Each structure stands twice: as structure tokens, then as C-alpha cells.
Amino acid sequence: MLKVSTVIPAYNAAAFVARAIDSALIQGFDQQIIVVDDGSTDDTARVVSAYANAVELVRTANRGVSAARNEAIRRARGEFVAFLDADDEWLPGKLSAQLELFERYPDLGTVIADEVHVDPQGTVVRPSFFGSRSFARELPEAPGVVPKPITWLVKESFFPTSSVLARRTVLAQAGFFDETLSIVEDRDLWIRLALAGPVGIVPSVQLRYLTNQSASLSRASRARWARSLSRVLWRYRTRIEPRLQSEGAGRGVLATQFVSAGDVLWHADEHAAACTSYVRAMLCGDASRLGKAIVCATGAAPLLKRLKRVLRRPTTAGTDGPAA
């Protein structure tokens, strides 16, 4: 059986997709490299076509990155499926390091690795993605099995997308990317993969991730992120809670995320969605936002916010001058 199928979604990626493909080709394994051109309007298809039979080019209408990845996954024939974004690059030996871990631990369903973040000029802006996580000190220091994958995935997304290498059978069991999600779709799948089988980790940097240091979520995007995260965590709640317990955590880890999502939605004036997230937190044992949930449910949130703004306004001095 072919060892690895490498999935590369590409949209207007003519300027950098060749670097991604080259980084896959130098891994030293016979791969099925599938590039899905997601309706690009630049020369992406021409650049990929230059690789001839070394790369399978699939051209589709623009449907988004999840649909593009799913299209490639359906065409995958390898024992393992690897994800590589068109603007990222694997370092030499990336696949070898991960496949060695699969051989050492045959029960693993997924293996991830660390990445370095660079800007468009090649300057390192984050030397270690794993090192930036709140639980960085708990991560294994040597290649091995991740001890608390669900706990950490509930807290933060810590699977670098272009590092993920999964058994195709486990990926089929977990399901593909949810095309109805336009954000948090990666974390959604990583949770399902972690529920489907043990996760391995190569803690050393194995790829370069292109980042825009100035990019940040707008208020609307943060609200969209909060809605999606609350929806995803609630969707898997009954499967997540037993795993949290077995990993030595409690429901409070899950409740904290619902509270955080609710607060984002509260400040974005999306009160119905905020109420839903607060109620979910309460059902997980955290009633700290009960008051806000009631205000949202009764429709009084806009009035309360206006009242608070009035009370915060500084008082103006009188016009009669100081007293004698």
C-alpha cells in the first residue's frame, strides 16, 4: 500500500505553492501528493501542472478550505494522510520522524509535530508553536504519546494543521472536515481524531508556518469564532466529559470555554448566542454568569448596557465657579 497521501489545498497560491510541494517531495517517501485548486484566479494551476505526474492537480469551484481538503481526502490512497497548507513548508525528515513514532506505538491514530512561525520576509516571529501554549510545560519533551489530548484541545487548539499525519482508517472513522464551519473547523476535526485514537507528538520543530504578524480577529470574526467554538464543544460534550475525567481534569475545563465564548458574544451584542453559551456553562457546573444569562434571556441586555454607559460618564463641573 502507498505509505502517505499528502493533501494540499490551494487558493491563489501561485507565489508559494511550489515551496510546499518541493518540501513534500524531499521527504524520501513515495507519496500521493494531491493539490486541490479551490477556484484560484491566479496561476496556481499552471505552477502545479509543471510537476506533471509527481502531483495530482484537482480543480474545483471556490468552496473553501474544508471542502478542498475533503476533496483530496476522498481521493487519498495512502495508509496515512498528511495535511500541508500551500503556504507552509515541511522541514527535511518531517515524515520520517512521525512514521517512526507510528512504528513504535502501533495504536496511535494521529501524530503531530511542532512548527516555527515566520513572516513573509522569512523572519522568525515565534520559534515554537508548542512553546506558546498555556500547557507548554506539560507537553512531552521527547517523541511519545500525548497524555491529555482532549483536555488540551478543549483549552486551546494545539494541533498545527500542516503537521498532522493521521491513519486513513482513523480519519475515516473520525469523519472529515465540517464544511458548515468557516472557523474552528480544524479544532473540530482534531477533537474527533483525539476521540478516535491515541495521539503521538514529535516535540521538535518539523515545519515552517507562514504567518502575518499584524493579522488579528475583528470583532465580527471573534464573535463567529465564539459561536463556532461553543457549538463544537457542545456537540461532543457527552464524549468529552468522560475523557476529561480519565485525563485527570474536570467539567470545569469545558465550562470555562463556554463562559469565555459567552463573554465574547455578550460584548459583541449577540445576546441570544451569549445566553446559549452561558447556559451550557451552567450545565457543566459553572453558574458564574447566571445574572447575564437571565438578562440576555429576558431581552434586557441592551437596556442594561446603556444604563452602565450612562453611569460611567464623568460628571461635568457646574458653571457658577468655585464656592466662596
Summary of the structure (lengths in Angstrom):
residues: 324
radius of gyration: 23.2
end to end distance: 96.1
largest distance: 96.1
contacts: 1058
relative contact order: 0.11
helix: 47%
strand: 17%
